[in-house]
Amino acid sequence: MDITAIKNRVQATRDVQEAIASEWLWEEKSVAQWDTDLAEFTQHEQAESATEQAEHDTRTQRNAAYNGLERRTMQSLALLKVALRGNAAHTEALAKLPGTPQGRPQVLARAQAVSDAWKQLAVSFNPTPELTQPKLAAAIESCRTLEAQTSAAKVAWRKAAENLADFAAECDADAKAWYALATRLFAAGSATGDLIRGRVPTDYRR
């Protein structure tokens, strides 16, 4: 569905209907009602655009958070292996942790496994103020929160897009009905008939 083309047709229909008002008034929809439709059309477009941008921004934040979590997890695991190298049981436990992740679920799962192991095996090990088990746990929760927010933003965008498409379809049907009647009332070759056919676009694809 070409939303822009439909809106252009609705606008043209409204303008031509106003131009030929002295010859014919369509009882189903007045010029004022077309104006109301066009205003609502713009509102739907703005809502769809805003929710799309919100989804994009949230997804960007989520992806950055996951990249940061993966780096933090790798650093944490490497430091834990060095710190616990003298304990065979601990070394074996760390070796069993998940390997290189492929995709967000695995990044999250590996980070959680490293965080759990850190909490169990090296509670007091805090190599830097930024590399601590609580901060790794906080980064994990941040990713989970952003994952949920991204899903919600995507649903909101999809709903706004559906609302826009549904409203555009309704306006398109009205514009086509008006054109079908108008071109039967005013023949090609007449001044009004040529005005209608020349100014109302009908060649877009749906």
Sequence and secondary structure as in RCSB ss.txt:
>XXXX:A:sequence
MDITAIKNRVQATRDVQEAIASEWLWEEKSVAQWDTDLAEFTQHEQAESATEQAEHDTRTQRNAAYNGLERRTMQ
SLALLKVALRGNAAHTEALAKLPGTPQGRPQVLARAQAVSDAWKQLAVSFNPTPELTQPKLAAAIESCRTLEAQT
SAAKVAWRKAAENLADFAAECDADAKAWYALATRLFAAGSATGDLIRGRVPTDYRR
>XXXX:A:secstr
  HHHHHHHHHHHHHHHHHTTTT   SS  HHHHHHHHHHHHHHHHHHHHHHHHHHHHHHHHHHHHHHHHHHHHH
HHHHHHHHTTT HHHHHHHHTS  S  SHHHHHHHHHHHHHHHHHH TT  SSSSS HHHHHHHHHHHHHHHHHH
HHHHHHHHHHHHHHHHHHHHHHHHHHHHHHHHHHHS TTSHHHHHHHHHS      
